[in-house]
Amino acid sequence: MAHPGFFQRQANARRNTSLLVFLFLTAVLLITLAVCLVGYFVTRSETSDQPFHYWLLSTHGLITASAVVALIFMGSLLRWADLAGGGSRVAKMVGARPVDPDTRDNDERKLRNIVEEMAIASGVPVPELYLMDNETGINAFVAGYSPGSAVMVVTHGAITQLTRDELQGVVGHEFSHIFNGDMRLNVRLIALLSGILMIGQIGDFLLRASFYSGGRAAARNRDGRSQAAMGVLGVALFVIGYVGVFFGRLIQAAVSRQRETLADASSVQFTRNPDGIGGALFKIGLRSSYLDTTGHASDMNHMCFGEATRMKFTSLLASHPPIEQRINAIQPGLLARLKSRLRDTEPGADLRAATTGGRPSGTSSFAGATADTYVPGRRASSTKPIASTPGPASAGAQKLSERVGTVSPEGEDFAVHLLRRLPSTFRSLLYTRAGGIQLCYALLIYDLDEHQQAECLSLLPDHPLFGAQPDLLAKLIPALQSLGEAVRFPALELAMPALRKLDPEERAELIRNVRKLVDADNRITLFELALTSFLSRHLGVDADRAIPVRHKSYKPAIPALQSLLSLMARAGSSDSQQAEILYHEAMAGFTNNGSTDTPMLAKVTMRQLQETLKVLNGLSPLLKPAVIDACGHCITYDGVIDAREYELMRLVADQMDCPMPPMTV
């Protein structure tokens, strides 16, 4: 049975979204009834004391209910539209600034290196990085609608007060939210709560208006009866609105606490260092995680690594478990070990306050305790994304679906050593729009001779940004030639933050130019297909759109599985008879009579493969691991994953929104 971790959490995130909508509609119904009850008592004398249920169906009742529902939905829709810009819009909402990819600030470079290592090790595009310069608290969050469009926001306090290991623990925690589908749910929760909050805001406005108007009326000796009525109505709406918000935040806290505990555990799994995230949490207890310079701290609370705002009823409304509980859940005895390390440098009151919710008595001395060098362990390391150990080495190999959405020691070593090998100029170019565009061109021509390269580049139109730039290509192509196939996808992932800064028209122009180069020789390789599909998936018109579940069983996807597994079986074995056996073994999990109804296809065109992957991405998350494992069964048959098989597997995983780390067998 396929490992349920990543895929089960994806399914849970989708269910939580449905539950969130249901609870929101329930809250709307209750708030509407409460407001109608207020309206009933206000207009009671005008309606001859008729019962509430009759009043509710009268003109007054229907108008009141319609107005309340319209206001709530309008508030949610306005915020939903405002957040349609994805993670970058959320980052700008809280006043964060983009981190320059080629920054010279040591703390910012430390953050960028950690994020790039984890992105390459996990097989996702590098998230855009933002920094909240004026926030001294230790906090971070991720936002976006898909892993390919994720944005990570970190406070200045986090990068200056945390060591490299601790910051890596925080980053691992946030990557868990990227993998688990939490980001989309978090952004939607902001929008839904905004609608509920609107009733309270209207009540607050009416209350203030009544006091202002009442004061002027009293000065002119006018009747203040209407102002008093407005004030009573304002108080009622204010109370109703914020009672609704109270229960909304109660739901928010209940959902968030469970996900935060899961993300803490995932961070330890990714970094294999419980002291890292444990130390970061302990420092939050010593200092704080509050966001003091933005008015959206309360809205963002459920998204952040630590509590973003002070609130009453903490035991009920806190979006995160207590610090002490989180540290003990990471590893028994870790809290005592962290306290022991600091007994000689920290006041006892501060150490007690760090895990009891109290405020420290003074400024912690952690501000300068940063380590910005990573020393890898003694594990055997390699800069190859694939291993070539034949035969018995693959006998106990982990299923590929179990690697999805994880960071393995081999993947981390691959990422660290690959980044070290990248020439400085090459890496710097990936952080610019022009360099990212030229990289896409270089990936398609670097293995051709100079004459063929010139012929291909002549197909591109003259353009200051999208035309061929020989000076940049002269720096990119030699590095690709020396580093080989291992660098192709990681280089693309590093360039994604720069490429995402292209306007929609510019993105379309880049994709058109790439396809011109691909079509130049009237044939398409698997890498060329993977490259064009990768760019379309992450830079296309629907790049930020979540793919809805279209199929909850394999039956409607059988033709797609037939095409995919036919191709995988032929890639896994050069012997036609063995390929036939592999195909039927892979299809056995999806159909009972695959040998008769779904024979192996003699040929699968690239267009068929693209359509196939679109269909398979519409499967329910819990159905996808079996597809990944069936493909893995084919390509690991001989104990070797060669470059062609790796590119094919990476293409399948990327198009099915399954983050696939560098592969070993």
N, C-alpha and C positions, 0 to 999 in steps of 0.2 A: 504493500500500500504506500502511496506517495506521501512524503512528509507534509503534514498539514500546515506547518508554521506560516510561511509567507502567504500562501493561497487562502488559508483559513482566516488570517487576519484581514486579507482583502475582502473576503466574503462578509466578515463581521462589520467592516467599515461600511459596506453597502447596506447591510441590514440596519446599522446604526443611523444611516441617512434616512431610511424609511421610517424608523422609529422616531427620529427627530421631527420629521414632517408631521407624523401623527400627533406627537405631543404638542407641537406648535398649533395645530388645528384645534386640539383640545383646549389649549390656553386661550386661543382666540374665542372659542365658544363660551368659555367661562367668563372671560373679560366682557364680552358682549352682553351676556346675561346680567352681569353686575352693573354695567353702565345703564342698561335698560331698567334695572330695578331702581337706580337713582332717578332716571327720567320719569319713572312711574310715580314716585313720591313727589317729585317736583311739579308734575302736571296733574296730580290726583284730583284737585278741586275742579279742574276743567273737564274731567271725564266721568263725573258723577259716581265716584268711588267704585268703579267697576273692578272686578278681580284682575290680578296681574296677568293671567294667561289670556284674558280677553283684551287687555290693554296692549299686550305684546303683538297681537294680530291686528290692532287698529292702525290708523295712519300714523299716529305719533310713534307707536312701537316699531313699526316697520322702517320708518325713516331713521329713528335712532339706531336700530340694529344695523341697517345698511351703512349708515355713516361711520359707525365704529369699525365694522369689518373693512370698509373701504380705506379708512385711515391706517389701520394696522397693515393691510396688504400694501398700501402705497408706501408706507415707511420701509417695509422690508424690500419692496421692489426697487425703491430709490437706492438703498444701500447695496442691494444685489447688483444693480447696474453700475454703481460706483466701483464695486470690487471686481467688475468683469475684466479689468486689466490684469488680474491675476496677482501673483506674488509681488511684483514690482509696485503695484498700486498700494498694497498693504504696507510695504516698506516705506513708501513715500508718505503714507497716511500718518505714520508714527515719527516722521522726521528723520529717517535714516538716509545716509548717503551711500552711493556705490563705492566699493573699494576698488581702487585702481589695480588692475591685474598685475601691473609691473611696478607696484608700490615699492618704495625704498624704506618704509617704516618697518622696523624689525618685528614688532608685534603683529602688524597686518600681514607681513610675509609668513610669519609663523602660522597664522590662521589659514592663509591661502594654501600653504604647503600641506597642512593636515587635511583640508577639504579635498584637495586634488588627489592626495594619496588614497583617501577613502572612496572617492568617486571612481577612480581607475580600478581599485581593488574590488569594487562591488559591481562595476559594469554599468554605471549610469552617467549621463552627461554631468559635467561639473556645474553645480548650482551657482547662480549669481550671488555675490556676496555684498551685503550692506552693513554699515556700521552706524550705531547710534552714539555719536561723539560725546554727547552731554550726559549720558547715563553712566553713573559710577557704580550702580548695582551690577551684580553678576547674573546675566540672563541671555537668552537666545531663543529664537523660534524660526520655523520654516513655514513658508506659505506658497500656494500655487494650486493648480488643478491637476497636474500630472508630474511624474518624476522628471520628465524632460524639460519642464518649465519651472522647476522649483527655485525658490529664492531663500537664502539663509540670512537672517539678520542677527547680529551679535552686538552686545553692548560694549562700550569702551572699557568698562570695568572688568568684563570677562577676559578680554585679550591682555590686559595689563596685570591682573591679579592672579591669574591661573597659570600654572606651569604647563609645559607642553603636554604632559600626560593627562593632566586634568582637563585641558581644553580639548584634547582628543576624545576624552570621555563624553564631554558635552556634545561635540560634533557627532559622535556615534549615536548618542541619544536622539539627536535631530534627524540623522539619516534613517533611523528606525521609523520616525513619523513619515518620511518620504516613502519608504517601502510599504508601509502598512495602509496607505490611503487615508491617513488622518488629515492631511492638509486640506483636501477638498471639503471634508466635513467641518473642519474648523472655520473656514471662510464662510461656509453657508450658515453656520451657527451665529456668526457676527451679524449677518443680514437678518436672520429670523428674530433675534433678540432686539434688533433695532425697531422692528415693527411693533413689538410688544411695548417697548419703551416709549413709543410715540404718544400713547394715551397719557402716561405720566407726565410727559413733557408739555402736553396741551393743558393738563390740569395745573401744572406749575405756572404756565403762562397766564391762565385765567385767574389764578390766585394772586399773582403779582399785579395783574391789571385791575383787579377789584380793589386792592389796597391803594393803588395809585389814584384810581377814579374816585374811590370813596373819600380819600383825603381832600381832593379838590371839591367834591360835592359838599362836604361838611363845611368847607371854608365859604361856600356860596349859599349855605343854609338850604341846600336842595335835599329832596327825599333820597336817602341812601338805600332804599329798599332793593332796587334792581342791582346795585353794587353788592349788597349783602348776599343776594341770591347767586350772583356770579361767583362770589367768594366761596359759598357753600358748595356750589357745583365744582369749582376748581379744586377744593379740598377733597371732595369725593373722587374726582377723576385722578387726582394726584395719588391718593391712597390706593385706588384700584390699579392704576398703572404700575406703581412700584411694588404692590403685592404680586402682580403678574411677573414683574422682573425678578422678584425674590424667588418665585418658583421656577422661573426660567433659568436662573443661575444655579438653583438647586439641581436641576436636570443637567446643566452644563458641568457642574462639579462632579456629579456621579459618573458621567460618561468619561470625563477627563482623567479622573483618578486612576481608573483601571488602565487607561492607555499610557499614563505616565509610568506606572509600575512596570508595564510591559516594555516600554522604551528603555527604562533603566536596565532591565535584564538584557535587552538586545545590545545595549552599549557595551556591557561586559563581554558578551559573546563576540562582538566585533573587534574590540580592542584587546581582549584577553588580559585585562588589567583592571580588577575591581577597585584598586587604590585610586585610579584616575578619576572616575566619576564620583567615587566616594569622597575624595578630597575636594572636588568641586562643590558637592552638596554641603560638606562641612564648612567650607569657606562662605557659602551663602548664609549659613547659620551665624557665622562670625560677623559678617558684614550685612548684606541684604541683597535681595533680587528685585526690589521695587523699581518700577519705571516712573520717575518723578517729573520728567520734562514733557510728557505727552498726555493729552486729555483722553487718549484711547486706551489707557492701561487696563481699565476694567473690561473693555471689549476684548482685549487681547489676552486676558488672564489664562484662559484655557489653552492657548497656543504656546505659552512660554515654558522654558525649562524649569523656572521657579515661579513662585507667586509674584505677580506683577503689580498688585495693588493691595493696600491695607483694607481690611473689611471686618465688620462685626460678624458674629456667628461663624467664626472661622472653622469650627469643627463641622458645620453643615455646608458652608458655601465655598470653602477653599477648594480650588481646582486640583490641588496636589496633596498627596499624603504628607503628614508631618516629616520633617527632615530626619529625625531619629528613626522613624519607621522605614523610610526609603533606604537609609544606609544599612540598617539591619537586614532588610530584604535582599540587598546586594550580596552581602556575605556576613554570616554570624561572626561577631567579634571584631568586625572592621571598625565600628565606632570607637571601641575601647582602644584599638591600635592607633587610630588617628588622634585621639585625645592624648595618649601617652607620648606621641612624638612632639607635642606642642606644650607639654607641661612646663618646660624650662624657659619658654619664650612668651607664653600667653598667660594673662591673669586668669585665675580659677573661675571668676565670675563670667568672663567671656566664654570660656570653654563650656560652662553649664548653659549659658544663654544660647550657644550655637545650636543646641538640639532641643531646647525647651520653648522656643518661640520668643524669648526675651530679646531685648536690644542689647548689644554689647556696650560695655562701659566706655570704650574708647576706640581709637582707630587701630585696626589690625595691622600687624607688621608684614602681612602677606603681599603688600603692594609691590614690593621689589623682588619677590621670590619667584622669578620666572626662569624657566630653562628652555632654551630655543634650539637645542640640538637633539636629534633622534638617534639613538644607538640601537640598531637592530639586534635581535637575539642571535643565538648561534645556530639557528636552523639553516639548513642548506637552502640557498636562494638561487633564483634564476630569473633572467629577464625575458624568458620565453612565456607567452601566454598559454602555451600548450605543451604537454609532455609527450615524450615518445618512448615510453617504457612498454615494450610489448609483452604479450602473454600473461603470465601469472600475476603481474602487478595490478591488473585490472579486475582480478577475481573478486576482491572485496570492495570494489570501488563504490563510493557513495553515489546514490541516484542523483541525476542532474537536477531534478526538481527540488532536492534538499539543499542545493547550493544557491538557488534563486533567492535574491534578497538577503544574502549573507556576505560576510567578509571573512575569508579564510586566511590562515597564516601564509599559505603560498601566494594568495592574491595580494596580500599586503606587501610581502617581500618583492613580488613582481613590480608593484606600483612604486615602492621606495627606490628600488635599484634602477628602474626605467627612468624615473624623474632625474636621478643623479647622472644618468648617461646622456640625457638630452643636452645638446650644445646650448649655451646661454642665449645666443642670437636666435636660434631656432625656437626656443621656448618663448622668448620675448615676442616674437612675431605672432605666435598663436594667440596672444592677448590683444591683438589689434584687429579691426574689421578687415583691413586690406590683407593682413597676414593670414587670417582665417579663410578668406576667399581664395587666395593663391594656394593655400594648403589643399583645398578641395581639388584644384586643378593639378597640383603636383602629385597627389595620390594616384591620379589616373595616368600619368605620363612618366613617372620617375624611372620605370623599368624599360623605357624605350630608348633607342639611340637618339642622338642629337637631331638628326634629320627628321625622324618621325615625330619627335617632340615639337619641332618647329612647324611641321605640317598640321599637327593637331591644334596648336595654339593659334594658327592663322585663321581657324574657324571662329574664333571669338571676336566679337565686335570691338572696335576701338572705344575705350571708355576709361576715364581716369581711375575708376574703382574696380570695375568688372572686367576690364581688358587684361590681357596678359602683361605682367610686370616682370621683365627679365631679371631685374636686380633682386627682387624678393625670391623669385623662383631659384635663382642661383644660390641662395642661402638655404632654401628648403629641400631641394632635390638631393644634394649630396648627403644631407643628414638622413633622409629616408633611405637612400641607397646603402648607407653604412649600418643603419639600425635594423633594416629589413622589415618583414611583415609584422613583427611583434608590435611595432609602434603605430600602426595605422589607426586602429580604433581608439587607443588612448590619446593620440594626437587630436583626433576629431572631438573627443570628449573635452579635452583642454580648451579647444577653440570654440566650444558651444556658447560660453558667456558672451564672447565677442560677436559671434554670428547672430545671437538672439537680439543684438542691438540694431540689426538691420530693419528698415521699415518693411511692411508687407510687400510693397512693390519690389524692393531690393531683394528680398528673400526669393520672390518668384523669379527674378532675373538670374540669381545665382543658380537656382535649380534648373532653369532652362539652359544655361551655359554648361552645366555639368552634363546634362543629357546630350548636348551637342558633342562633347568630347567622348562620351560613352558610345554614341552612334557612329563615330568617325570610321571605325573599322568594320561596321556592319555585323558585329557580333558583341555579345555581352557576357562578361565573366561573372562569377558569383560575387566577387568583391565589388564589381561595378554595380550589380544589382543591390548589394548590401548598402553601398554608399548612397545611391539615389533613394533607396527606401528609407534610410536613416535620415537624410535631409528632409524628405517629404514628411516623415513622421514627426520630426522635431521642429521644422521650420515652415511647414505647409500651413494652409489656411486654417485647418482644424487641429493644429498642433496642441493647443491648450484645452481642447475639448475632450472630456472623458468619454470613452467608448461605452455605450450602454450594453447591458446584457441582452442578447437577442436569442440565445439558445440555452436551454436548461437541460438538454440531453444531447447525446452524440448523434442521434439519428439524423437530424437535418444537416449535420456537418460531415457525414460519411464520405460524400464525394470529395470534399476538401481534404480529409484525412487520407483518402486513397491517393490523391495527387502528391501530398507532402511526403507520405511514407514511401511511395514509389521512388521519389527522388532521393530520400535519405538512405534507402536500402541500396540503391546503386552507388551512392557516395561511400557507403560503408564497406562495400566489397566489389572488387573488380571481376569476380567470378559470377557469371550470370545465374548459375544454379544456386549459389550461396546467397546471392542478392534476393532471389525468389523466396528462399527459406526465411531470410531476415524479414522480408516484407510481411509474410504471413504470420510470423511470430509477433511482429509489431502490431498488426491489425487485429490479432486475436482478442485483444482487450476491448475492442470497440464493436465487433460484430461476430456472431456465432458461425456464420458461413462465408467468411471472407474469401475462401478459395473459389467459390462459385459466383457470388454476386459482385464481388469487388476485386477482380484480378489486378495484378500489378500492371501499371501503365508502361507502355514501351517508351514513351516520351512525355516530358512535362515541360511546357514552354515557360519562359519567364513571366509572361502575362498571366498564365494559369497560376503560377506560384504566388504572384501578387494578390490575385483574387482569393486564392486559398487562405492566405494569411489574414486577409480582412475578415473572412468568415470565422476563422478560428479565434480571432481576437474578440469576437462577440460571444464566445462561450462564457458560461458562469465561471468565476474564479476557481471553484472547487473541481471543475472539469479540466482545467488547463494542465495540472501537474502530470496527468497521465499522458498527455500529448508530448510534453517535454521529455518524459521518461521513455516513451516509444521512440522518439528521435535519438535520444541518447543510447538506447539499446542498439540502434543501427550503427552509429558512428564509433562506438567503443567496442564493437565486436572483436576486432583484431588487437585490442589493447593499445592502439595508436590513434591519436587525434591529429591528423595532419592539417596544414593551413587551410585547405579547401573545406574540410569538414568543420573546422572551427568557424570559418566565415559563414558557412551555411547555418550552423547552430546559432551563432550570434545574430544572424538575420532573423531567424525564427523567433528567438527570445525577445529581441527588440520590438518586433512588430506585434508581439502578443503582450507587450508591456510587462515583461518578466525580466528584471535586472539580472543579467548573467555575468558573474565574475569571471576572471581568467580561468581557463579550464585545465585541469590535470587529470590524468588517469593513473 
